[in-house]
Amino acid sequence: REFMDCDASKSFYEVLAASFEDATAVNPVFFILSPGVDPVQEVERLGKTIQLQANVNYWNIAMGQGQDTIAMSRLEVGHKEGHWVMLQNVHLMPKWCRELDKKLDHFIAEGSHPYFR
């Protein structure tokens, strides 16, 4: 309850920034959202504070047909070079999520760049 009360008084950006401080290259950040909520602007705002640039070292991929290959490619580069990769709508691809889980385990074993998210 104490945690809920604390977060209820903060903006989404404040909660995101605090979550980022707790995140590591091996602890991804997941957003479970209500319909109509879009965290992209706030994630990009936070990313700018650490010099992230869209399509350079920050990738936002809306999952759907054909995006699985692109996502895996961006994750592979991101894990090596310290990029952020945001995958939207992963709930639409439950079978692919198993591949994602295996890939993330592989990254942990291999050792990801410390800035990878």
ChimeraX attribute file (.defattr): number of C-alpha atoms within 10 A of each C-alpha:
attribute: neighborCount
match mode: 1-to-1
recipient: residues
	/A:1	6
	/A:2	7
	/A:3	7
	/A:4	8
	/A:5	9
	/A:6	10
	/A:7	13
	/A:8	11
	/A:9	10
	/A:10	11
	/A:11	10
	/A:12	14
	/A:13	15
	/A:14	14
	/A:15	14
	/A:16	18
	/A:17	17
	/A:18	11
	/A:19	14
	/A:20	17
	/A:21	8
	/A:22	11
	/A:23	15
	/A:24	16
	/A:25	20
	/A:26	18
	/A:27	13
	/A:28	16
	/A:29	15
	/A:30	10
	/A:31	10
	/A:32	7
	/A:33	9
	/A:34	7
	/A:35	6
	/A:36	6
	/A:37	8
	/A:38	12
	/A:39	15
	/A:40	12
	/A:41	10
	/A:42	15
	/A:43	19
	/A:44	15
	/A:45	14
	/A:46	17
	/A:47	18
	/A:48	13
	/A:49	8
	/A:50	9
	/A:51	9
	/A:52	17
	/A:53	14
	/A:54	13
	/A:55	11
	/A:56	9
	/A:57	18
	/A:58	23
	/A:59	19
	/A:60	17
	/A:61	17
	/A:62	14
	/A:63	18
	/A:64	13
	/A:65	9
	/A:66	8
	/A:67	13
	/A:68	20
	/A:69	10
	/A:70	12
	/A:71	19
	/A:72	15
	/A:73	11
	/A:74	22
	/A:75	25
	/A:76	17
	/A:77	16
	/A:78	21
	/A:79	24
	/A:80	17
	/A:81	15
	/A:82	18
	/A:83	25
	/A:84	25
	/A:85	24
	/A:86	21
	/A:87	16
	/A:88	17
	/A:89	11
	/A:90	16
	/A:91	11
	/A:92	12
	/A:93	13
	/A:94	10
	/A:95	10
	/A:96	13
	/A:97	14
	/A:98	11
	/A:99	13
	/A:100	17
	/A:101	11
	/A:102	12
	/A:103	15
	/A:104	20
	/A:105	13
	/A:106	12
	/A:107	18
	/A:108	14
	/A:109	10
	/A:110	11
	/A:111	13
	/A:112	21
	/A:113	18
	/A:114	14
	/A:115	16
	/A:116	23
	/A:117	22
